[in-house]
Amino acid sequence: QVQLVESGGGLVQAGGSLRLSCAASGRTFRSYTMGWFRQAPGKEREFVAHISGDTTYYADSVKGRFTVSRDNAKNTMYLQMNSLKPEDTAKYYCAASTFSPYGSSAVDYNYWGQGTQVTVSS
């Protein structure tokens, strides 16, 4: 079992920044593909970014503004979010995959956190 706990969400003005963290349990964290997804009210959960080893991949909507990283010594993944827009408002979830090296679809993941709310005001 892998437990994931997100933190770092909050309320920020448009153009501002936030850094989300995802702390994971498990002794083989470095082998997990880790991802960020988000879900706005009334919308489906959508892919944001993932990191597998040192390889990263982003949704077009966040490319150039968000950066995903990981610290394997701390079993933690991060999402640095800059130049935030009101349309980035959503609940952000981290996810871990113990079986897939890919991670742009929710079906690639077998563990999920409870989410952290990000609200961007205009």
Backbone as a ProteinNet text record, in pm:
[ID]
protein_1_A
[PRIMARY]
QVQLVESGGGLVQAGGSLRLSCAASGRTFRSYTMGWFRQAPGKEREFVAHISGDTTYYADSVKGRFTVSRDNAKNTMYLQMNSLKPEDTAKYYCAASTFSPYGSSAVDYNYWGQGTQVTVSS
[TERTIARY]
83.5	0	87	44.5	112.1	13.4	51.6	-31.8	25.9	-63	-22.5	-95.5	-21.2	-80.5	-32.7	-130.5	-98.9	-106.9	-30	-36.7	8	-18.3	30.2	-74	-196.5	-300.3	-340.7	-422.6	-469	-529.9	-549.2	-607.1	-495.2	-490.4	-386.4	-446.1	-390.6	-437	-378.4	-448.5	-398.3	-258.3	-170.9	-32.8	59.1	0.7	78.4	129.5	190.9	253.3	213.5	215.9	198.2	286.6	327.3	398	322.6	281	214.9	317.9	291.8	376.5	290.5	352.2	285.4	382.3	352.1	436	384.7	474.9	437	501.3	428	485.9	547.8	616.5	673.1	823.9	888.2	1034.6	1091.8	1004.1	1054	1000	988.9	933.1	1002.9	1133.5	1207.5	1165.6	1104	1061.3	919.4	847.3	709.2	705.5	611.7	572.5	475.4	500.7	417.3	350.8	227.1	154.7	69.4	36.1	-59.7	-178.8	-297.4	-420.8	-499.5	-600.5	-687.1	-829.9	-921.5	-1063.5	-1134.2	-1193.8	-1273.8	-1419.1	-1499.7	-1641.7	-1712.5	-1782.9	-1858.8	-1777.4	-1647.8	-1561.1	-1496.1	-1446.3	-1377.6	-1236	-1182	-1044.4	-952	-854.9	-765.8	-620.7	-540	-397.4	-329.8	-233.4	-156.2	-8.9	53.1	196.1	231.8	339.4	390.9	542.6	599.2	743.8	773.3	858.4	899.9	1051.6	1116.8	1261	1287.6	1364.9	1389.6	1311.4	1227.8	1151	1019	991.6	868.4	783.5	655.2	561.6	449	402.7	302.5	185.2	70.6	-42.7	-11.2	-63.2	-37.4	-82.6	-188.1	-246	-155.4	-57.7	29.9	176.1	207	345.3	404.5	524.3	590.7	555.7	451.8	410.7	429.3	409.6	419.5	544.9	603	719.2	700.3	710	700.7	841.8	862.3	992.6	971.5	1078.5	1068.5	1198.8	1185.9	1301.6	1289.6	1362.8	1350.5	1396.7	1488.2	1533.4	1422.9	1330.1	1219.6	1087.9	1090.2	965.7	858.9	898.6	806.8	816.1	700.7	690	635.8	675.5	633.3	571.7	489	438.5	451.1	547.8	562.8	474	382.7	285.8	307.8	345.8	369.3	268.3	258	167.5	28.4	-23.2	-152.2	-264.7	-362.2	-478.4	-604.4	-712.7	-838	-881	-850.5	-887.8	-803.6	-702.7	-627.4	-697.2	-804.3	-878.6	-934.4	-899.6	-942	-890	-936	-875.2	-765.6	-646.9	-530.9	-500.8	-482.8	-457.5	-320.9	-251.1	-131.3	-164.4	-89.7	-113.1	20.3	19.4	139.7	107.2	200.8	187.1	305	269.9	374.6	394.3	319.6	325.5	348	326.4	333.4	441.4	524.8	624	564.4	436.8	369.7	272.1	221.6	134.7	45.1	-2.2	-88.9	-236.2	-266.5	-405.3	-426.5	-547.4	-576.8	-565.2	-589.4	-583.5	-439.9	-343.7	-204	-166.1	-254.4	-220.9	-304.3	-242.6	-316	-327.6	-269.1	-283.2	-309.7	-397.1	-437.6	-440.5	-407.9	-424.8	-565.7	-591.6	-724.2	-743.6	-636	-646.1	-625.5	-585.3	-569.7	-628	-703	-775	-684.4	-689.7	-621.2	-727.1	-731.5	-826.1	-749.2	-770.6	-702.3	-806.8	-792.8	-888.2	-841.3	-939.2	-905.2	-892.4
-119.4	0	124.5	221.8	351	457.2	533.1	643.5	774.9	861.5	990.3	1102.5	1206.1	1320.5	1448.1	1522.4	1649.4	1763.8	1868.4	1991.2	2108.2	2228.4	2347.5	2425.3	2374.1	2447.7	2573.3	2654.6	2777.3	2872.4	2996.1	3102.3	3197	3225.8	3313.6	3399.7	3517.9	3604.7	3560.8	3592.9	3563.3	3622.8	3543.3	3584.3	3538.6	3488.2	3444.2	3302.1	3252.6	3120.8	3040.7	2910.2	2816.4	2696.2	2628.4	2502.2	2394.5	2293.9	2179	2071.5	1997.6	1884.5	1758.8	1646.4	1516.5	1423.7	1391.1	1301.1	1158.6	1067.9	929.2	834.2	728.6	620.7	519.8	421.2	318.5	330.4	215.5	211.5	219.7	214.1	215.6	335.8	447.2	568.6	603	587.3	630.8	554.1	439.9	359.4	393.8	474.4	506.2	611.3	597.4	709.6	792.9	921.8	1010.6	1114.6	1145.2	1240.6	1337.9	1446.6	1544.7	1551.9	1551.6	1571.1	1680.4	1732.9	1830.9	1812.6	1857.8	1848.9	1973.1	2044.4	2161.5	2118.6	2195.8	2159.7	2143.1	2031.5	2006.7	1958.7	1937.7	1892.7	1759.7	1692.6	1567.1	1592.2	1492.4	1501.7	1505.5	1596.1	1609.7	1600.9	1551	1536.6	1672.6	1688.2	1812.2	1786.7	1693.5	1666.8	1533.5	1472.9	1353.6	1348	1267.9	1249.3	1101.3	1049	909.9	909.3	872.9	892.1	1040.8	1084.8	1227.8	1282.5	1200.5	1241.8	1305.1	1421.7	1492.3	1514.3	1533	1555.5	1642	1737.1	1833.4	1841.4	1875	1911.5	2045.1	2062.9	2186.6	2309.9	2294.9	2409	2463.7	2384.3	2428.6	2435.6	2392.2	2389.3	2530.1	2540.3	2669.2	2745.1	2701.9	2769.4	2680.3	2550.4	2455.3	2370.2	2330.8	2243.3	2132.4	2009	1893.9	1845.7	1808.5	1758.8	1659	1591.6	1494.4	1492.6	1460.9	1441	1299.9	1208.1	1067.8	1043.6	1125.3	1109.5	1143.7	1229.3	1269.8	1204.5	1116	1052.3	1156.1	1261.3	1372.2	1420	1450.7	1511.9	1653.4	1740.2	1880.5	1924.2	2028	2095.3	2245.7	2307.4	2451.7	2514.2	2598.8	2659.1	2810.4	2861.1	3004.1	3062.4	3193.2	3262.8	3200.1	3180.1	3113.3	3194.3	3122.8	3182.6	3135.5	3211.5	3165	3026	2994.1	2862.2	2748.5	2779.1	2676.3	2635.3	2705.3	2671.6	2530.8	2449.1	2308.4	2242.8	2122	2038.4	1958.1	1963.2	1898.7	1768.8	1662.7	1530.7	1479.7	1416	1345.6	1197.1	1130.1	989.3	918.1	789.7	707.3	582.3	545.3	421	330.5	207.7	109.2	14.6	40.5	-54.9	8.3	138.8	199.3	306.5	304.7	411.3	535.9	524.4	636.5	694.8	816.7	869.6	984.4	989.4	1099.9	1064.3	944.4	901.7	849.7	873.3	827.6	676.6	604.2	457.2	406.3	493.4	454.1	445.5	492.9	504.3	411.8	360.5	273.7	329.8	446.4	508.6	658.4	712.4	852.9	915.4	1044.3	1120.5	1176.5	1249.8	1306.3	1441.9	1503	1628.7	1750.9	1859.7	1988.4	2095.5	2188.4	2287.7	2404.7	2442	2561.8	2654.6	2776.3	2875.1	2998.4	3037.9	3154.1	3261.2	3373.7	3482.9	3578.7	3637.8	3730.6	3873.6
0	0	0	-76.6	-82.7	-37.5	60.5	106	56.8	9.2	-47.9	24.7	63	131.9	63.6	8.9	-55.8	44.5	16.6	96.2	9.2	58.2	-10.7	-88	-93.2	-163.8	-89	-154.5	-90.7	-190	-144.1	-225.9	-269	-397.7	-450.7	-560.6	-579.2	-686.7	-820.8	-927.4	-1061.2	-1079.2	-1140	-1157.8	-1046.3	-938.7	-824.5	-839.4	-731.8	-733.1	-609.8	-625.8	-515.5	-542.2	-434.5	-449.4	-373.6	-446.1	-386	-354.4	-247.5	-210.1	-200.6	-226.9	-213.5	-142.7	-18.2	59.6	43.6	14.1	-12.8	86.5	117.4	197	101.3	156.2	69.8	57.6	52	49.7	-89.6	-192.1	-329.3	-405.3	-336.3	-396.8	-526.6	-531.2	-649.8	-774.7	-757.2	-872	-919.1	-842.4	-879.2	-988.8	-1081.2	-1164.5	-1080.7	-1072.8	-991.6	-1080.9	-1048.9	-1132.1	-1052.9	-1118	-1065.9	-1161.3	-1103	-1176	-1103.9	-1172	-1107.5	-1154.1	-1070	-1103.4	-1054.5	-1148.8	-1116.6	-1101.2	-1028.1	-1009.5	-1142.6	-1156.3	-1277.2	-1395.3	-1372.4	-1482.2	-1446.7	-1549.6	-1527.7	-1476.6	-1409.2	-1362.8	-1484.4	-1481.9	-1596.5	-1553.9	-1644.2	-1623.5	-1619.3	-1530.1	-1520.6	-1555.6	-1485.1	-1506.7	-1445.3	-1497.8	-1431.5	-1440.1	-1352.4	-1349	-1326.3	-1414.3	-1405.1	-1414.9	-1305	-1299.6	-1305	-1404.7	-1425.1	-1543.9	-1603.1	-1719.8	-1676.4	-1730.1	-1696.3	-1821.3	-1796.9	-1907.3	-1854	-1937	-1892.5	-1988.8	-1932.7	-2016.2	-2084.3	-2204.6	-2278.5	-2200	-2122.6	-2051.9	-1941.9	-1897.2	-1787.9	-1828.9	-1949.8	-1996	-1991.1	-1934.7	-1923.2	-1796.7	-1726.2	-1601.7	-1479.2	-1496.5	-1385.8	-1403	-1289.8	-1290.2	-1187.4	-1232.7	-1143.1	-1109.7	-984.4	-941.2	-827.9	-791.1	-681.7	-603.4	-475.5	-388.8	-333.7	-391.3	-352.3	-209.4	-158.9	-20.7	78.2	35.6	123.2	84.1	-14.6	-62	-94.4	-161.1	-185.2	-329.9	-386.5	-518.7	-500.2	-589.8	-582.6	-714.3	-704.8	-823.9	-798.9	-864.7	-857.2	-962.3	-918.4	-1008.4	-1010.3	-1124.9	-1143.2	-1241.6	-1242.7	-1335.9	-1334.5	-1215.2	-1200.5	-1261.1	-1315.8	-1380.1	-1308.8	-1318.5	-1256.5	-1305.9	-1429.4	-1481.4	-1424.2	-1344.2	-1273	-1142.9	-1108.5	-987.1	-995.8	-898.3	-897	-770.3	-748.2	-645.1	-713.8	-656.5	-715.8	-641	-717.9	-663.1	-708.1	-616.4	-659.2	-670.4	-755.3	-782.2	-799.1	-765.9	-778.7	-858	-942.7	-1016.5	-984.3	-945.2	-917.7	-1035.2	-1147.4	-1257.5	-1394.2	-1407.2	-1540.2	-1546.7	-1652	-1668.6	-1733.8	-1775.7	-1838.5	-1738.2	-1763.4	-1659.7	-1698	-1822.4	-1859.5	-1852.2	-1806.6	-1791.2	-1649.9	-1597.8	-1461.8	-1448.2	-1554.4	-1547.9	-1531.7	-1548.9	-1530.3	-1383	-1294.2	-1152.4	-1065.5	-960.2	-868.8	-726.8	-700.6	-569	-586.5	-501.8	-509.9	-371.7	-367.1	-245.6	-236.3	-127.7	-103.3	-170.4	-214.5	-287.2	-199.4	-264.4	-197.9	-289.4	-230.7	-310.5	-346.9	-473.2	-522.7	-581.3	-531.3	-581	-625.1	-750.7	-806.8	-833.9	-768.3	-785.3	-894.7	-962.2	-1072.5	-1023.1
[MASK]
++++++++++++++++++++++++++++++++++++++++++++++++++++++++++++++++++++++++++++++++++++++++++++++++++++++++++++++++++++++++++

